[in-house]
Amino acid sequence: MADPNDDRLYFRQLLSGRDFAADDQIAQQMVNFVYAIGDRSTGECVLVDPAYDPAGLVDAVEADGMRVTGVLATHYHPDHVGGSMMGYSIDGIDGLLERVACPIHVQRDEVPWVTRTTGVGDDQLVAHDSGDVVRVGDVEIELVHTPGHTPGSQCFLVRGKLVSGDTLFLDGCGRTDLPGSDPTLMVESLKRLSKVDDDVVLYPGHRYSLASSAVMGSVKQSNWVFDQILGT
C-alpha cells in the first residue's frame, strides 16, 4: 500500500534555460537544476538554488498552488545563489528576497562565502550544521554537509530523494580546483554518500548527463568516482 505521506510531498525539478530563464544564454549553457520541495497539504515549499530568474521560479511554483517559504542553498557559486560569474551578473537569492521574505538556509561554513558572492547579509541567512532538519509543513528535509567542492557544500535528503548540488553528479563529481575547494574533503564526502541506500534517487545540481536523475545503486556502479577514487 502506498504511503499516504508521499502524496503530500511536492517535488519538482526545473532545468535552467528550458523550464525557467529560457532566454538566458548563460542559463542555457550551465544547465542548472533548481528544485522545489514542499507539502501539498499546506501549500508551503522551499526552492533549492534559485538562480537566474528567481521571480520566474516563484511564479512557476505559485502556478502549482504552492508558496515559497524558504530557500535551501547547496553552495555559494553564483550559478546556484546569484552573483557575478564570467563577467555576467546572475540574479539569485538577493532578487528572490525582493519578491518573498523568507529564510535562506545555508551550511554554517558557507555563510561568509554566500555573503561575499551575493551581497546578502549574514543576518538574512540561517546557518546549519550537518544533520539539521528543515521542516516544510510536515515534510522533513535532512541537511547533509558534504565539503569538498566548497567548504560548506550540502546535500538534502527527503523521502527517498537526494538533492546533491555540485557534490555528486550522475557521472563524476564537483570540481576541486576552485576557491574553497578541498580534494581530500571531497573524497570523504563521496565516501559518505556511497553509504546512501541504493534505492534513493539522486537529483544533481546540473544536467551533465542524458538522464536527469538515477537511483544511487546505479550511480554507484556507473559513476567512475566510486571506482577510481573510492575503490568500491
Contacts in CASP RR format, 6 or more apart in sequence:
PFRMAT RR
TARGET T0000
AUTHOR 0000-0000-0000
METHOD contacts of the structure
MODEL  1
MADPNDDRLYFRQLLSGRDFAADDQIAQQMVNFVYAIGDRSTGECVLVDP
AYDPAGLVDAVEADGMRVTGVLATHYHPDHVGGSMMGYSIDGIDGLLERV
ACPIHVQRDEVPWVTRTTGVGDDQLVAHDSGDVVRVGDVEIELVHTPGHT
PGSQCFLVRGKLVSGDTLFLDGCGRTDLPGSDPTLMVESLKRLSKVDDDV
VLYPGHRYSLASSAVMGSVKQSNWVFDQILGT
5 138 0 8 1.000
5 159 0 8 1.000
6 159 0 8 1.000
7 40 0 8 1.000
8 39 0 8 1.000
8 40 0 8 1.000
8 41 0 8 1.000
8 138 0 8 1.000
8 139 0 8 1.000
9 37 0 8 1.000
9 38 0 8 1.000
9 39 0 8 1.000
9 40 0 8 1.000
9 139 0 8 1.000
9 158 0 8 1.000
9 159 0 8 1.000
10 36 0 8 1.000
10 37 0 8 1.000
10 38 0 8 1.000
10 39 0 8 1.000
10 40 0 8 1.000
10 43 0 8 1.000
10 45 0 8 1.000
10 64 0 8 1.000
10 66 0 8 1.000
10 139 0 8 1.000
11 35 0 8 1.000
11 36 0 8 1.000
11 37 0 8 1.000
11 38 0 8 1.000
11 158 0 8 1.000
11 161 0 8 1.000
12 35 0 8 1.000
12 36 0 8 1.000
12 60 0 8 1.000
12 61 0 8 1.000
12 64 0 8 1.000
13 33 0 8 1.000
13 34 0 8 1.000
13 35 0 8 1.000
13 203 0 8 1.000
13 212 0 8 1.000
13 213 0 8 1.000
14 20 0 8 1.000
14 33 0 8 1.000
14 34 0 8 1.000
14 35 0 8 1.000
14 36 0 8 1.000
14 57 0 8 1.000
14 60 0 8 1.000
15 31 0 8 1.000
15 32 0 8 1.000
15 33 0 8 1.000
15 207 0 8 1.000
15 212 0 8 1.000
16 24 0 8 1.000
16 27 0 8 1.000
16 28 0 8 1.000
16 30 0 8 1.000
16 31 0 8 1.000
16 32 0 8 1.000
16 33 0 8 1.000
16 34 0 8 1.000
16 51 0 8 1.000
16 52 0 8 1.000
17 23 0 8 1.000
17 24 0 8 1.000
17 27 0 8 1.000
17 28 0 8 1.000
17 31 0 8 1.000
17 52 0 8 1.000
18 28 0 8 1.000
19 60 0 8 1.000
20 27 0 8 1.000
20 34 0 8 1.000
20 52 0 8 1.000
20 53 0 8 1.000
20 56 0 8 1.000
20 57 0 8 1.000
20 60 0 8 1.000
21 27 0 8 1.000
21 28 0 8 1.000
21 52 0 8 1.000
21 53 0 8 1.000
21 56 0 8 1.000
22 28 0 8 1.000
24 52 0 8 1.000
24 53 0 8 1.000
26 52 0 8 1.000
26 79 0 8 1.000
26 85 0 8 1.000
26 86 0 8 1.000
26 88 0 8 1.000
26 90 0 8 1.000
27 52 0 8 1.000
27 53 0 8 1.000
30 79 0 8 1.000
30 206 0 8 1.000
31 206 0 8 1.000
31 207 0 8 1.000
31 208 0 8 1.000
32 49 0 8 1.000
32 51 0 8 1.000
32 52 0 8 1.000
32 79 0 8 1.000
32 80 0 8 1.000
32 205 0 8 1.000
32 206 0 8 1.000
33 49 0 8 1.000
33 165 0 8 1.000
33 203 0 8 1.000
33 204 0 8 1.000
33 205 0 8 1.000
33 206 0 8 1.000
33 207 0 8 1.000
33 212 0 8 1.000
34 47 0 8 1.000
34 48 0 8 1.000
34 49 0 8 1.000
34 50 0 8 1.000
34 51 0 8 1.000
34 57 0 8 1.000
35 47 0 8 1.000
35 48 0 8 1.000
35 49 0 8 1.000
35 163 0 8 1.000
35 203 0 8 1.000
36 45 0 8 1.000
36 46 0 8 1.000
36 47 0 8 1.000
36 48 0 8 1.000
36 57 0 8 1.000
36 60 0 8 1.000
36 61 0 8 1.000
36 64 0 8 1.000
36 66 0 8 1.000
37 45 0 8 1.000
37 46 0 8 1.000
37 48 0 8 1.000
37 72 0 8 1.000
37 136 0 8 1.000
37 139 0 8 1.000
37 141 0 8 1.000
37 156 0 8 1.000
37 158 0 8 1.000
37 163 0 8 1.000
38 44 0 8 1.000
38 45 0 8 1.000
38 46 0 8 1.000
38 66 0 8 1.000
38 136 0 8 1.000
38 137 0 8 1.000
38 139 0 8 1.000
39 45 0 8 1.000
39 136 0 8 1.000
39 137 0 8 1.000
39 138 0 8 1.000
39 139 0 8 1.000
40 66 0 8 1.000
41 137 0 8 1.000
41 138 0 8 1.000
42 136 0 8 1.000
42 137 0 8 1.000
42 138 0 8 1.000
43 65 0 8 1.000
43 66 0 8 1.000
43 67 0 8 1.000
43 137 0 8 1.000
44 66 0 8 1.000
44 67 0 8 1.000
44 69 0 8 1.000
44 136 0 8 1.000
44 137 0 8 1.000
45 61 0 8 1.000
45 66 0 8 1.000
45 67 0 8 1.000
45 68 0 8 1.000
45 69 0 8 1.000
45 136 0 8 1.000
46 68 0 8 1.000
46 69 0 8 1.000
46 70 0 8 1.000
46 71 0 8 1.000
46 72 0 8 1.000
46 105 0 8 1.000
46 134 0 8 1.000
46 136 0 8 1.000
46 141 0 8 1.000
47 54 0 8 1.000
47 57 0 8 1.000
47 58 0 8 1.000
47 61 0 8 1.000
47 68 0 8 1.000
47 70 0 8 1.000
47 71 0 8 1.000
47 72 0 8 1.000
47 96 0 8 1.000
48 71 0 8 1.000
48 72 0 8 1.000
48 73 0 8 1.000
48 74 0 8 1.000
48 156 0 8 1.000
48 163 0 8 1.000
48 165 0 8 1.000
49 72 0 8 1.000
49 73 0 8 1.000
49 74 0 8 1.000
49 80 0 8 1.000
49 81 0 8 1.000
49 165 0 8 1.000
49 205 0 8 1.000
50 57 0 8 1.000
50 71 0 8 1.000
50 81 0 8 1.000
50 92 0 8 1.000
50 93 0 8 1.000
50 96 0 8 1.000
51 78 0 8 1.000
51 79 0 8 1.000
51 80 0 8 1.000
51 81 0 8 1.000
51 82 0 8 1.000
51 90 0 8 1.000
51 91 0 8 1.000
51 92 0 8 1.000
52 79 0 8 1.000
52 90 0 8 1.000
52 91 0 8 1.000
52 92 0 8 1.000
53 91 0 8 1.000
54 91 0 8 1.000
54 92 0 8 1.000
54 93 0 8 1.000
54 95 0 8 1.000
54 96 0 8 1.000
54 99 0 8 1.000
55 95 0 8 1.000
55 96 0 8 1.000
55 99 0 8 1.000
57 96 0 8 1.000
58 68 0 8 1.000
58 96 0 8 1.000
58 99 0 8 1.000
58 100 0 8 1.000
61 67 0 8 1.000
61 68 0 8 1.000
62 68 0 8 1.000
68 96 0 8 1.000
68 100 0 8 1.000
68 102 0 8 1.000
69 102 0 8 1.000
69 136 0 8 1.000
70 100 0 8 1.000
70 102 0 8 1.000
70 103 0 8 1.000
70 104 0 8 1.000
70 105 0 8 1.000
70 136 0 8 1.000
71 93 0 8 1.000
71 96 0 8 1.000
71 102 0 8 1.000
71 103 0 8 1.000
71 104 0 8 1.000
71 105 0 8 1.000
72 105 0 8 1.000
72 134 0 8 1.000
72 141 0 8 1.000
72 143 0 8 1.000
72 156 0 8 1.000
72 163 0 8 1.000
73 80 0 8 1.000
73 81 0 8 1.000
73 93 0 8 1.000
73 104 0 8 1.000
73 105 0 8 1.000
73 106 0 8 1.000
73 107 0 8 1.000
73 110 0 8 1.000
73 114 0 8 1.000
73 154 0 8 1.000
74 80 0 8 1.000
74 153 0 8 1.000
74 154 0 8 1.000
74 155 0 8 1.000
74 156 0 8 1.000
74 163 0 8 1.000
74 164 0 8 1.000
74 165 0 8 1.000
74 166 0 8 1.000
74 167 0 8 1.000
74 205 0 8 1.000
75 81 0 8 1.000
75 107 0 8 1.000
75 110 0 8 1.000
75 113 0 8 1.000
75 149 0 8 1.000
75 150 0 8 1.000
75 152 0 8 1.000
75 153 0 8 1.000
75 154 0 8 1.000
75 165 0 8 1.000
75 166 0 8 1.000
76 110 0 8 1.000
76 113 0 8 1.000
76 114 0 8 1.000
76 116 0 8 1.000
76 117 0 8 1.000
76 118 0 8 1.000
76 150 0 8 1.000
76 152 0 8 1.000
77 85 0 8 1.000
77 117 0 8 1.000
77 150 0 8 1.000
77 166 0 8 1.000
77 178 0 8 1.000
78 84 0 8 1.000
78 85 0 8 1.000
78 90 0 8 1.000
78 117 0 8 1.000
78 118 0 8 1.000
79 85 0 8 1.000
79 90 0 8 1.000
80 165 0 8 1.000
80 166 0 8 1.000
80 205 0 8 1.000
81 92 0 8 1.000
81 93 0 8 1.000
81 114 0 8 1.000
81 117 0 8 1.000
81 118 0 8 1.000
82 90 0 8 1.000
82 91 0 8 1.000
82 92 0 8 1.000
82 93 0 8 1.000
82 94 0 8 1.000
82 117 0 8 1.000
82 118 0 8 1.000
83 89 0 8 1.000
83 90 0 8 1.000
83 92 0 8 1.000
83 94 0 8 1.000
83 117 0 8 1.000
83 118 0 8 1.000
83 119 0 8 1.000
84 90 0 8 1.000
84 117 0 8 1.000
92 118 0 8 1.000
93 104 0 8 1.000
93 114 0 8 1.000
93 118 0 8 1.000
93 120 0 8 1.000
94 118 0 8 1.000
94 119 0 8 1.000
94 120 0 8 1.000
96 102 0 8 1.000
97 104 0 8 1.000
97 120 0 8 1.000
97 124 0 8 1.000
103 125 0 8 1.000
103 126 0 8 1.000
104 114 0 8 1.000
104 120 0 8 1.000
104 124 0 8 1.000
104 125 0 8 1.000
104 126 0 8 1.000
105 125 0 8 1.000
105 126 0 8 1.000
105 128 0 8 1.000
105 134 0 8 1.000
105 143 0 8 1.000
106 114 0 8 1.000
106 125 0 8 1.000
106 126 0 8 1.000
106 127 0 8 1.000
106 128 0 8 1.000
106 152 0 8 1.000
107 127 0 8 1.000
107 128 0 8 1.000
107 129 0 8 1.000
107 130 0 8 1.000
107 143 0 8 1.000
107 145 0 8 1.000
107 152 0 8 1.000
107 153 0 8 1.000
107 154 0 8 1.000
108 127 0 8 1.000
108 128 0 8 1.000
108 129 0 8 1.000
108 152 0 8 1.000
109 145 0 8 1.000
109 147 0 8 1.000
109 151 0 8 1.000
109 152 0 8 1.000
110 150 0 8 1.000
110 151 0 8 1.000
110 152 0 8 1.000
110 153 0 8 1.000
110 154 0 8 1.000
111 122 0 8 1.000
111 125 0 8 1.000
111 127 0 8 1.000
112 122 0 8 1.000
113 150 0 8 1.000
113 151 0 8 1.000
113 152 0 8 1.000
113 180 0 8 1.000
114 120 0 8 1.000
114 125 0 8 1.000
115 121 0 8 1.000
115 122 0 8 1.000
115 125 0 8 1.000
128 134 0 8 1.000
128 143 0 8 1.000
128 154 0 8 1.000
129 143 0 8 1.000
129 145 0 8 1.000
130 143 0 8 1.000
130 144 0 8 1.000
130 145 0 8 1.000
130 154 0 8 1.000
131 142 0 8 1.000
131 143 0 8 1.000
131 144 0 8 1.000
131 145 0 8 1.000
132 142 0 8 1.000
132 143 0 8 1.000
133 140 0 8 1.000
133 141 0 8 1.000
133 142 0 8 1.000
133 143 0 8 1.000
134 140 0 8 1.000
134 141 0 8 1.000
134 143 0 8 1.000
135 141 0 8 1.000
139 158 0 8 1.000
139 159 0 8 1.000
140 158 0 8 1.000
141 156 0 8 1.000
141 157 0 8 1.000
141 158 0 8 1.000
142 156 0 8 1.000
142 157 0 8 1.000
142 158 0 8 1.000
143 154 0 8 1.000
143 155 0 8 1.000
143 156 0 8 1.000
144 154 0 8 1.000
144 155 0 8 1.000
144 156 0 8 1.000
144 157 0 8 1.000
144 192 0 8 1.000
144 193 0 8 1.000
145 152 0 8 1.000
145 153 0 8 1.000
145 154 0 8 1.000
146 153 0 8 1.000
146 154 0 8 1.000
146 155 0 8 1.000
146 164 0 8 1.000
146 167 0 8 1.000
146 168 0 8 1.000
146 189 0 8 1.000
146 192 0 8 1.000
146 193 0 8 1.000
147 153 0 8 1.000
147 182 0 8 1.000
147 185 0 8 1.000
147 186 0 8 1.000
147 188 0 8 1.000
147 189 0 8 1.000
148 167 0 8 1.000
148 174 0 8 1.000
148 176 0 8 1.000
148 180 0 8 1.000
148 181 0 8 1.000
148 182 0 8 1.000
148 183 0 8 1.000
148 185 0 8 1.000
148 186 0 8 1.000
148 189 0 8 1.000
149 166 0 8 1.000
149 167 0 8 1.000
149 173 0 8 1.000
149 174 0 8 1.000
149 175 0 8 1.000
149 176 0 8 1.000
149 178 0 8 1.000
149 181 0 8 1.000
149 186 0 8 1.000
150 166 0 8 1.000
150 178 0 8 1.000
150 180 0 8 1.000
150 181 0 8 1.000
151 180 0 8 1.000
151 182 0 8 1.000
153 165 0 8 1.000
153 166 0 8 1.000
153 167 0 8 1.000
153 189 0 8 1.000
155 162 0 8 1.000
155 163 0 8 1.000
155 164 0 8 1.000
155 165 0 8 1.000
155 167 0 8 1.000
155 168 0 8 1.000
155 193 0 8 1.000
156 162 0 8 1.000
156 163 0 8 1.000
157 196 0 8 1.000
157 200 0 8 1.000
160 197 0 8 1.000
160 199 0 8 1.000
160 200 0 8 1.000
160 201 0 8 1.000
161 200 0 8 1.000
161 201 0 8 1.000
161 203 0 8 1.000
162 193 0 8 1.000
162 196 0 8 1.000
162 200 0 8 1.000
162 201 0 8 1.000
162 202 0 8 1.000
162 203 0 8 1.000
162 216 0 8 1.000
163 203 0 8 1.000
163 205 0 8 1.000
164 193 0 8 1.000
164 202 0 8 1.000
164 203 0 8 1.000
164 204 0 8 1.000
164 205 0 8 1.000
165 204 0 8 1.000
165 205 0 8 1.000
165 206 0 8 1.000
166 174 0 8 1.000
166 175 0 8 1.000
166 204 0 8 1.000
166 205 0 8 1.000
166 206 0 8 1.000
167 173 0 8 1.000
167 174 0 8 1.000
167 186 0 8 1.000
167 189 0 8 1.000
167 190 0 8 1.000
167 193 0 8 1.000
168 174 0 8 1.000
168 190 0 8 1.000
168 193 0 8 1.000
168 202 0 8 1.000
168 204 0 8 1.000
168 219 0 8 1.000
168 223 0 8 1.000
168 225 0 8 1.000
169 204 0 8 1.000
169 205 0 8 1.000
169 206 0 8 1.000
169 208 0 8 1.000
169 209 0 8 1.000
169 223 0 8 1.000
170 202 0 8 1.000
170 204 0 8 1.000
170 208 0 8 1.000
170 209 0 8 1.000
170 211 0 8 1.000
170 213 0 8 1.000
170 214 0 8 1.000
170 219 0 8 1.000
170 222 0 8 1.000
170 223 0 8 1.000
171 208 0 8 1.000
171 209 0 8 1.000
171 222 0 8 1.000
171 223 0 8 1.000
171 224 0 8 1.000
172 208 0 8 1.000
172 223 0 8 1.000
172 224 0 8 1.000
172 225 0 8 1.000
173 186 0 8 1.000
173 190 0 8 1.000
173 223 0 8 1.000
173 225 0 8 1.000
173 229 0 8 1.000
174 186 0 8 1.000
175 181 0 8 1.000
176 182 0 8 1.000
176 183 0 8 1.000
176 186 0 8 1.000
187 229 0 8 1.000
187 230 0 8 1.000
190 225 0 8 1.000
190 226 0 8 1.000
190 229 0 8 1.000
190 230 0 8 1.000
191 230 0 8 1.000
193 216 0 8 1.000
194 220 0 8 1.000
194 226 0 8 1.000
194 230 0 8 1.000
194 232 0 8 1.000
196 216 0 8 1.000
197 216 0 8 1.000
198 215 0 8 1.000
198 216 0 8 1.000
198 217 0 8 1.000
198 220 0 8 1.000
199 215 0 8 1.000
199 216 0 8 1.000
199 217 0 8 1.000
200 215 0 8 1.000
200 216 0 8 1.000
201 213 0 8 1.000
201 214 0 8 1.000
201 215 0 8 1.000
201 216 0 8 1.000
202 213 0 8 1.000
202 214 0 8 1.000
202 215 0 8 1.000
202 216 0 8 1.000
202 219 0 8 1.000
203 212 0 8 1.000
203 213 0 8 1.000
204 213 0 8 1.000
214 222 0 8 1.000
219 226 0 8 1.000
220 226 0 8 1.000
220 232 0 8 1.000
226 232 0 8 1.000
END
